[in-house]
Amino acid sequence: MNWVDIGLAVGFLASVVFIAYMWLKNREMAKTIMEEKNEVLERVIPVVEAVIPMLPPDKQPAAQEAVEALKAIVEIDKALLQAPLSRLYRTWRKLKFERL
């Protein structure tokens, strides 16, 4: 693992935390952010998939893993957007108090 991978992982985690915080504080803004993120990812994923065959053979598996992770993120966001807010909030509160 190199510094770029670590930076990407930290950035990804920070964005997830930011969206979760915004979801609790300002649901409409968080919903808009998630919808726009999904729209962008749905356009980016096919482009990245088209570029993968042009990459050096040693980089192709990592790029394919990244694409699979992006697809999973899109599916998770779609599920969150369809879930009732009250249930998400109750689950978050339960997890928050279990950690204390």
Secondary structure, 3 states (H helix, E strand, C coil): CCHHHHHHHHHHHHHHHHHHHHHHHCHHHHHHHHHHHHHHHHHHHHHHHHHHHHCCCCCHHHHHHHHHHHHHHHHHHHHHHHCCHHHHHHHHHHHHHHHC
